Amino acid sequence: MTDSRRPDRYIETNRATWDAWAKLHAVSEFYDLEGFKAGRRGRDRLDALERRLVGDVAGKSLLHLQCHIGLDTVAWARRGAVATGVDFSPAALAVARALAADLNVTATFVESDVYDLPQRLRGTFDVVFTSNGVLCWLPDLERWGHVIAHFLEPGGRFCMFEGHPFALVFDDAGPGPELRASYPYFHSPVPMRSEQRGSYAVPDAPIDSLTYQWAHPVSDVLGALLRAGLRIETFEEYPYVGWAMFPWMVKRPDGAWELPVGARSVPLMFSLTASKPP
C-alpha cells in the first residue's frame, strides 16, 4: 500500500512527470500552440461557456491556478484581464512565458504548488479561475479552498470547470462504449498510482510516466469552498467535456467531446462559480 503520510513525495513525482509532459505538449497536436497563436483554438462551446460564467474580465485581475503551459492564462489576457498564471512545473511555465512573449501579451507566471502560493504571491484578485483535470492532483481540498478564499478580493468570484467526479470512476482505457466502474468516487489520502506510456495528450510518446492522483467527490468540492467562507452561486453539469475522457468519445464540431450515440447519458463535466462576501 502507498504511504499516505507523505503527500509531498507524490507531488514531487508528479512535478517531474509534468515537466516531461510540458515539453511534449508544447509541440503536440492536442494543444496546437501554432493554431492558438493564430486564433484557431477550436473550442467554441467551452470558450462561450467560460465567458458566460466568468463574465467580462476587461481590466480585472485574474488568477489562474494550475495553468500548465498557459493557454487559458493567455486567453484571459487577450480578453483584457490582468492575468497571472500559477503552476508547479518550471518546464510548463517556460512554455507559457514563451507563448505570451510570442503573442506580445502581458501575463505574469508564478512557479508554485497551489498550497505554497500564499507564501510566494502577494495581493488579491477579482477572479480566481481553474479548469479541466486539476483536482485529481491535489491531496487536500480543504487547503485548496482556503487558498482560493485567500486570494479573492471581497466581492470577487471563483470559477472552475472540471471533469465530473462521477464520470471519472469509469475505465478510461477500455474499448467501450460501455461504462465500467474502475476507480473510486470517494476520497482517500492514499493516492492512486498510475504508470503509462506517453501522456494524455501524446499517448505514443517514447517516455514512461508515473503519477499519483486523488479522487474527490462533488460534496468535497462544494464543502471545501463553503467551509473557506465562499458562497456557491452556480453549479451546472454537462453531457460533454473539454477532452477525450474516454478513447472512444466523439468530438463535436464546437470542440467539445461527448459519448457516442447509444451510450448511457452521464454527467461528464461540471462548472461552479462562487463569491467571497464583501
ZITA-V532573 format. One record per run of one state. SS is the DSSP state (H for helix, E for strand, - for the rest). FROM is the first residue (numbers start at 0). TO is the last residue. If there is no record, write none. Layout:
# ZITA-V532573
SS;FROM;TO / SS;FROM;TO
This chain:
# ZITA-V532573
-;0;5 / H;6;24 / -;25;31 / H;32;36 / -;37;42 / H;43;53 / -;54;59 / E;60;63 / -;64;69 / H;70;77 / -;78;80 / E;81;86 / -;87;88 / H;89;101 / -;102;105 / E;106;110 / -;111;112 / H;113;119 / -;120;123 / E;124;130 / -;131;133 / H;134;136 / -;137;139 / H;140;150 / E;151;162 / -;163;165 / H;166;168 / E;169;169 / -;170;179 / E;180;180 / -;181;190 / E;191;196 / -;197;206 / E;207;212 / -;213;216 / H;217;226 / -;227;228 / E;229;237 / -;238;238 / E;239;240 / -;241;248 / E;249;250 / -;251;255 / E;256;257 / -;258;267 / E;268;275 / -;276;277
